[in-house]
Amino acid sequence: MQERHAEIVEKVRELVTPVLKDGGFELVDVEFVRERLGWVLRIYADKPQGGITLLDCQWISERVGVLLDVEDLI
């Protein structure tokens, strides 16, 4: 089971890194963890020049969300 989670995290890293770079962001970390209400995928991003805004988070969420839906990893 742990191996499958590591595979998902690695595949998410591969998929989202180019999208983030296109938007001027960098990938900081990816987590796929079980919480009380179920499994949660977290993608941490930042801008090389420092700090991201709520609009940046929206931009990332929209693009990455579509990508993850198409790839159907989870």
CNS distance restraints for C-alpha pairs under 8 A (distance, minus, plus):
assign (resid   1 and name CA) (resid   5 and name CA) 6.58 0.50 0.50
assign (resid   2 and name CA) (resid   6 and name CA) 6.36 0.50 0.50
assign (resid   3 and name CA) (resid   7 and name CA) 6.27 0.50 0.50
assign (resid   4 and name CA) (resid   8 and name CA) 6.29 0.50 0.50
assign (resid   5 and name CA) (resid   9 and name CA) 6.24 0.50 0.50
assign (resid   5 and name CA) (resid  32 and name CA) 6.73 0.50 0.50
assign (resid   6 and name CA) (resid  10 and name CA) 6.15 0.50 0.50
assign (resid   7 and name CA) (resid  11 and name CA) 6.10 0.50 0.50
assign (resid   8 and name CA) (resid  12 and name CA) 6.07 0.50 0.50
assign (resid   8 and name CA) (resid  32 and name CA) 7.83 0.50 0.50
assign (resid   8 and name CA) (resid  73 and name CA) 6.77 0.50 0.50
assign (resid   8 and name CA) (resid  74 and name CA) 7.66 0.50 0.50
assign (resid   9 and name CA) (resid  13 and name CA) 6.20 0.50 0.50
assign (resid   9 and name CA) (resid  30 and name CA) 6.19 0.50 0.50
assign (resid   9 and name CA) (resid  31 and name CA) 6.69 0.50 0.50
assign (resid   9 and name CA) (resid  32 and name CA) 6.52 0.50 0.50
assign (resid  10 and name CA) (resid  14 and name CA) 6.33 0.50 0.50
assign (resid  11 and name CA) (resid  15 and name CA) 6.20 0.50 0.50
assign (resid  12 and name CA) (resid  16 and name CA) 5.98 0.50 0.50
assign (resid  12 and name CA) (resid  30 and name CA) 7.58 0.50 0.50
assign (resid  12 and name CA) (resid  68 and name CA) 7.89 0.50 0.50
assign (resid  13 and name CA) (resid  17 and name CA) 5.87 0.50 0.50
assign (resid  13 and name CA) (resid  27 and name CA) 7.79 0.50 0.50
assign (resid  13 and name CA) (resid  30 and name CA) 6.88 0.50 0.50
assign (resid  14 and name CA) (resid  18 and name CA) 7.66 0.50 0.50
assign (resid  15 and name CA) (resid  19 and name CA) 7.46 0.50 0.50
assign (resid  15 and name CA) (resid  67 and name CA) 7.73 0.50 0.50
assign (resid  16 and name CA) (resid  20 and name CA) 6.08 0.50 0.50
assign (resid  16 and name CA) (resid  27 and name CA) 7.90 0.50 0.50
assign (resid  16 and name CA) (resid  64 and name CA) 6.40 0.50 0.50
assign (resid  17 and name CA) (resid  21 and name CA) 6.13 0.50 0.50
assign (resid  17 and name CA) (resid  26 and name CA) 7.17 0.50 0.50
assign (resid  17 and name CA) (resid  27 and name CA) 6.14 0.50 0.50
assign (resid  18 and name CA) (resid  22 and name CA) 6.14 0.50 0.50
assign (resid  19 and name CA) (resid  23 and name CA) 6.55 0.50 0.50
assign (resid  19 and name CA) (resid  63 and name CA) 7.44 0.50 0.50
assign (resid  19 and name CA) (resid  64 and name CA) 7.39 0.50 0.50
assign (resid  20 and name CA) (resid  24 and name CA) 6.34 0.50 0.50
assign (resid  20 and name CA) (resid  25 and name CA) 4.88 0.50 0.50
assign (resid  20 and name CA) (resid  26 and name CA) 5.93 0.50 0.50
assign (resid  20 and name CA) (resid  27 and name CA) 6.84 0.50 0.50
assign (resid  20 and name CA) (resid  45 and name CA) 7.83 0.50 0.50
assign (resid  20 and name CA) (resid  60 and name CA) 7.08 0.50 0.50
assign (resid  21 and name CA) (resid  25 and name CA) 5.19 0.50 0.50
assign (resid  21 and name CA) (resid  26 and name CA) 6.04 0.50 0.50
assign (resid  24 and name CA) (resid  47 and name CA) 6.51 0.50 0.50
assign (resid  24 and name CA) (resid  48 and name CA) 7.82 0.50 0.50
assign (resid  25 and name CA) (resid  45 and name CA) 6.45 0.50 0.50
assign (resid  25 and name CA) (resid  46 and name CA) 5.56 0.50 0.50
assign (resid  25 and name CA) (resid  47 and name CA) 4.59 0.50 0.50
assign (resid  25 and name CA) (resid  48 and name CA) 6.71 0.50 0.50
assign (resid  26 and name CA) (resid  45 and name CA) 5.59 0.50 0.50
assign (resid  26 and name CA) (resid  46 and name CA) 5.45 0.50 0.50
assign (resid  26 and name CA) (resid  47 and name CA) 5.95 0.50 0.50
assign (resid  26 and name CA) (resid  48 and name CA) 6.74 0.50 0.50
assign (resid  27 and name CA) (resid  43 and name CA) 7.61 0.50 0.50
assign (resid  27 and name CA) (resid  44 and name CA) 6.23 0.50 0.50
assign (resid  27 and name CA) (resid  45 and name CA) 4.65 0.50 0.50
assign (resid  27 and name CA) (resid  46 and name CA) 6.69 0.50 0.50
assign (resid  28 and name CA) (resid  43 and name CA) 7.76 0.50 0.50
assign (resid  28 and name CA) (resid  44 and name CA) 5.21 0.50 0.50
assign (resid  28 and name CA) (resid  45 and name CA) 5.09 0.50 0.50
assign (resid  28 and name CA) (resid  46 and name CA) 6.71 0.50 0.50
assign (resid  29 and name CA) (resid  43 and name CA) 6.06 0.50 0.50
assign (resid  29 and name CA) (resid  44 and name CA) 5.03 0.50 0.50
assign (resid  29 and name CA) (resid  45 and name CA) 7.13 0.50 0.50
assign (resid  30 and name CA) (resid  41 and name CA) 7.31 0.50 0.50
assign (resid  30 and name CA) (resid  42 and name CA) 5.67 0.50 0.50
assign (resid  30 and name CA) (resid  43 and name CA) 4.67 0.50 0.50
assign (resid  30 and name CA) (resid  44 and name CA) 6.18 0.50 0.50
assign (resid  31 and name CA) (resid  40 and name CA) 7.75 0.50 0.50
assign (resid  31 and name CA) (resid  41 and name CA) 5.65 0.50 0.50
assign (resid  31 and name CA) (resid  42 and name CA) 5.04 0.50 0.50
assign (resid  31 and name CA) (resid  43 and name CA) 6.60 0.50 0.50
assign (resid  32 and name CA) (resid  39 and name CA) 6.90 0.50 0.50
assign (resid  32 and name CA) (resid  40 and name CA) 5.62 0.50 0.50
assign (resid  32 and name CA) (resid  41 and name CA) 4.47 0.50 0.50
assign (resid  32 and name CA) (resid  42 and name CA) 6.44 0.50 0.50
assign (resid  33 and name CA) (resid  39 and name CA) 5.61 0.50 0.50
assign (resid  33 and name CA) (resid  40 and name CA) 5.43 0.50 0.50
assign (resid  33 and name CA) (resid  41 and name CA) 6.67 0.50 0.50
assign (resid  34 and name CA) (resid  38 and name CA) 5.53 0.50 0.50
assign (resid  34 and name CA) (resid  39 and name CA) 4.29 0.50 0.50
assign (resid  34 and name CA) (resid  40 and name CA) 6.16 0.50 0.50
assign (resid  35 and name CA) (resid  39 and name CA) 5.92 0.50 0.50
assign (resid  35 and name CA) (resid  40 and name CA) 6.85 0.50 0.50
assign (resid  46 and name CA) (resid  50 and name CA) 6.75 0.50 0.50
assign (resid  46 and name CA) (resid  51 and name CA) 6.00 0.50 0.50
assign (resid  46 and name CA) (resid  52 and name CA) 5.95 0.50 0.50
assign (resid  47 and name CA) (resid  51 and name CA) 5.74 0.50 0.50
assign (resid  47 and name CA) (resid  52 and name CA) 6.15 0.50 0.50
assign (resid  52 and name CA) (resid  56 and name CA) 5.83 0.50 0.50
assign (resid  52 and name CA) (resid  57 and name CA) 7.18 0.50 0.50
assign (resid  53 and name CA) (resid  57 and name CA) 6.42 0.50 0.50
assign (resid  54 and name CA) (resid  58 and name CA) 6.28 0.50 0.50
assign (resid  55 and name CA) (resid  59 and name CA) 6.17 0.50 0.50
assign (resid  56 and name CA) (resid  60 and name CA) 6.21 0.50 0.50
assign (resid  57 and name CA) (resid  61 and name CA) 5.97 0.50 0.50
assign (resid  58 and name CA) (resid  62 and name CA) 6.08 0.50 0.50
assign (resid  59 and name CA) (resid  63 and name CA) 6.42 0.50 0.50
assign (resid  60 and name CA) (resid  64 and name CA) 5.83 0.50 0.50
assign (resid  61 and name CA) (resid  65 and name CA) 5.51 0.50 0.50
assign (resid  62 and name CA) (resid  66 and name CA) 6.37 0.50 0.50
assign (resid  63 and name CA) (resid  67 and name CA) 6.32 0.50 0.50
assign (resid  64 and name CA) (resid  68 and name CA) 6.04 0.50 0.50
assign (resid  65 and name CA) (resid  69 and name CA) 6.11 0.50 0.50
assign (resid  66 and name CA) (resid  70 and name CA) 6.23 0.50 0.50
assign (resid  67 and name CA) (resid  71 and name CA) 6.22 0.50 0.50
assign (resid  68 and name CA) (resid  72 and name CA) 5.82 0.50 0.50
assign (resid  68 and name CA) (resid  73 and name CA) 6.73 0.50 0.50
assign (resid  69 and name CA) (resid  73 and name CA) 7.83 0.50 0.50
